[in-house]
Amino acid sequence: MLKLIRKMDNMNFNDQDVNGKLFSWRYHPQRYITKDNVLDYYQLYSSVDELADSISGMVETPSFNQFLLESCQLLANSLDLIHQGYFDAAFYSVRQAGEVILIGALFTNLDNAEREAKYKKWASLESFPSFSKLSGMLCAADSEHRELLEQMPEIDELISKLNRRANKYIHKQGHESFYTKPYGMAPESAGRIHEDFAEYFKAAVKVCAIFRLTADPFPIVRSDPECEYRFPDCITPEFSQSFIEECLGNEFVKHYIETDYYRNWVNAIKSTFPQLKEATYNVSNLHYIDLSNIEDILDELDKLTLYEATAVLFTALFSEKVIAIHVTGMLDAFSNSARPSSGLYLSDMSAYAEQLGGVNVPLAEICHLASLDTSHRYSPVSSFITSFPIASDYVCVETDKLLDSNEVEQGRKAAEELGQLWRQIKVGQCAMSELKETVLFKWIKLNT
């Protein structure tokens, strides 16, 4: 008996004997792998990727994102399964994806007390409602969700229709759902199965995307002209036009943006976040400082963070020489004034620069001191770092040319003046708008 257990422990599907057993079955699932590319796996995986990227920035317990990502994982698993010929398991994995994200949507749209009670029941593995009952509970609990489904009444019908078809494969009703068909029937059957699967999979992605939009509308609202350039720190990317056309449908989006749910979000965003000019938005969103539009950025300097505004002022001060600005590990901003940066950013760059003199220190020497390899021919390191102490931090200015003594002195005076404001702004003693009253700001405006 002990020998048998040891033998079983040592067996795996890479063993020749096990492989022999696996492929000796007459009706192996590989018969249901179609030779022609019935499924566009790249496109299907891409739709799952985009759905997974649409994670919500809402903070709650349980996290909706966990349910969203689990649904995406189940969808990805189904593609792997259908590719290997395990079609019934593939259908089941798709159905699970829809059920999981529906549970997440239900938790998200309940009030705190009810959410906590329902979540506790779910997490403790107690009896939990079926898919159809969950959908009804969600409509009953949330009028905005109900309105969304009323805008797309065919969704419920589509889900029911496709689930009925998928259940024939999952629950093995009808010979089409059997693996043990005669050899001659397998190729034709495989084609029909893959067509059914593709239809079911695409519908499930659409349903998951709709349930995603019941958490918040950011994948759509970010591309809304009314909300453009308003929230650069949003972690949720917008749905691409191809995703909308192929997965959600333009008609759904048209109805979605007319709902009270969506309009309430738009109005809240407009009242909370100012609409920035494109160049200012790029500073906040991309940390990209476009000197050709520096006047627009300076006009809205008080709408940036303290670190972003400081990077803008130092970039404008040294203008055409600046490659990038590094603020003590808190911010790395680059500009279009000089050649592209090497992309080597160190959280403790100021410490290394100070050890080497602090002024016009070759970045290559800093990298050598930090034991970084700079030999890669695609990343030449030939810029210079000058470090300016500001309050309790440092601003490291990366330039493509040496700063002259007058410029270094200008930088030190700027850092000293800004340092006083930094301390006050950080503790709320003065507003960001005070930056526009500095000698530095006025000099830059005069010389821009």
Secondary structure, DSSP 8 states (H G I E B T S, - for coil): -HHHHHHHHH--TTSHHHHHHHHHSTT-GGGGS-SS--S-HHHHHHHHHHHHHT------SS-HHHHHHHHHHHHHHHHHHHHHT-HHHHHHHHHHHHHHHHHHHHHHTS-HHHHHHHHHHHHTT-----HHHHHHHHHHH-HHHHHHHHHSTHHHHHHHHHHHHHHHHHTT-SGGG-S---GGGHHHHHHHHHHHHHHHHHHHHHHHHHHHTTT--HHHHTT-GGGTTS-TT-------HHHIIIII-HHHHHHHTTSHHHHHHHHHHHHHS----HHHHHHHHH-EE-GGGHHHHHHTGGGS-HHHHHHHHHHHHHGGGEEEEEETTTEEEEESSSS-------TTHHHHHHHTTSSSEEHHHHHHHTT-----TTS----EEEEEEETTEEEEEEESS---HHHHHHHHHHHHHHHHHHHHHHTTSS-GGGGGGSHHHHHHHHH-
